[in-house]
Every structure is written in C-alpha cells, then in structure tokens.
Amino acid sequence: MDQPVRKRRHSASSATEVDVLIVGGGPAGLAAALYLGRFRHRVVVVDAGESRAMLIAQSRNCPGFPEGISGPDLLQRLRAQAAEYGATLVQDQASSIEPTVGGFGAETNAGRIVARKVFLATGVVDVVPAIPRLREAIAKGSVRLCPVCDGYEVIDRQVAVIGHEAQALREALFLKQYTQHVTMLARYLPDFSTSTRRVAMEENIAVCDAFKKFVPTDSGYQAVLKDGEMRHFDVIYPAMGCRVRSELALAMGIECCDEGYVVVDKHQRTSVDGVYAIGDLVRTLNQIAVAFGQAAIAATDAHNDFAFGYE
C-alpha cells in the first residue's frame, strides 16, 4: 500500500486525475473499487486505516467463508483483489472535497486528486463505555459489538448489555433468542424507566442497578455494582450507538438525517450529483454483505452514467 507523504501545495496541473475517488477502505469502499476497476475505470481509494472491520476477530456470517474470517484478513484480500484490477490504494486522509469543473477536487497529504465522481465510504465509530483491555477483549470475544453478526457465538452464555435505555432493551431482547442469561446493566438508578423494567421482567431479563465498573478476568468480566456486589459475565455487548463519520459529507452540503447518516436514493446517490455513499455511512443494516451490495449498486450506476449517460 502506498505510504503517506509530507503534505504540500499542488497546482491543478499536478493533480492526480481519476474517474472515481473512493474515500474509505473498508468492505464497502474496496468492493466498489473492485467493481469499478473491472469496469475499466481509473480508481483511487484513500483510506485512513480506521475501518470498523479491523476490529472483527472472526466473522462467521460473511458469505463464502464457512470457516470464518478475521476483519484484517478480509480487508487484505479485498485490497489485493481491487489492486489486481487496477485500483490505486493510498493510505491517507481526504481533508476536503470541493466541486470543480467536471467533477471534484480532493486534498490529501499525498497530494490533490481530481475525480469525475466520488464515493464516500467513511463508516461509523462504535461508542463504548470504559472497558479495561478493550481491544484484547474484542479479539477474545468477551466484548462484542454486533449481535446480528455474532449472537450465534454467545449461545447459553452469561451476557451483559450496557447502554441507553431503548437500545439496551432492544439488544437484550434480540439476544434472548440465543441465551436465557441476559442482564441489562444500568450505570445510574434512573437509567431505565419503569416501563423498560417491566418489559425486562416479563421477558426474564435481569436488571442490575448502579453499575460501577468492569474488572477483566480470564473468562470475561466481573461487573462491580455500587454496593460492592460482583457479577460475572462471559460477554459484554455495549448498546450505546455509534458516531457517524459524515464530516466530509456535511462539508460538501450533502443531505444527512438527524443522526448524521447520509441520505441516498436506490442507486446510492446522494443529494449532490456525482457523489455516492455506501456502507455504514448510510442508515441501513450494518453488515458486510449489505456493504458489498451497496458497492455493486453504486459502482454499476456510476459506470452506466459514464458510459451511456443513463442509469
């Protein structure tokens, strides 16, 4: 992968000219690069190396990998596949993107890139509580971020859900199909309303009030409550939402919803002509398979527009 170089000013004549600039090198961005490369377009992927997929210790619901695959391994395979068909991969950040004559101009540390179209695939960042040894715990599977991805792996285990009221209850109810040992942790007594507690009780979901901190163990975590009680959990699921990386989109004047997700049409087009959004940046089911589908839809639409001027 190309390495970042010292930032410097570039004239328009020294800019790198491509058909499509993709910002974000996660599963969505790399799948789009693969499709566009096979459509014989000049493509540059600018990737800051912060894909959410890097946190996946082992995905067992990614189609085509019955034995499972880690996020880093999947990303490396996708990079190699996209590069095989001519995509240029640059480890860098796009600090700004502005309209130019016939397209867009992006400023990066490695220089200016001028593109006819832009794909935004900047993703999201999960919000998590203060958990000791978080990265190690995610790698071991004692902290998990997506029950849709890996609920199957917690069958019959002791699971704690910590987060905001509605999200925590929804996640706890979802996990009940895998294990009867689900507990919702409240950081403060008012965290969960009477109605939420009633639903939890009806569904046989335990509620622990006044949670204080987590202490790592060899087989998970001990949750320390305010009164000193200790509760062991094999797995913790934070249900605290995520921060959408939509800063570039907002700076470009692209329409986003109140939560920050980019609004797109059925072709993944944004409100700014020539700009597409794919992956977790769009409000949908945050899954690798969905990201691949969005990438294929957007890349094919962009190609048809290049080649024929229609969708």
Order of alpha helices (4+ residues) and beta strands (2+ residues): beta-alpha-beta-alpha-beta-beta-beta-beta-beta-alpha-alpha-beta-alpha-beta-alpha-beta-beta-beta-beta-beta-beta-alpha-beta-alpha
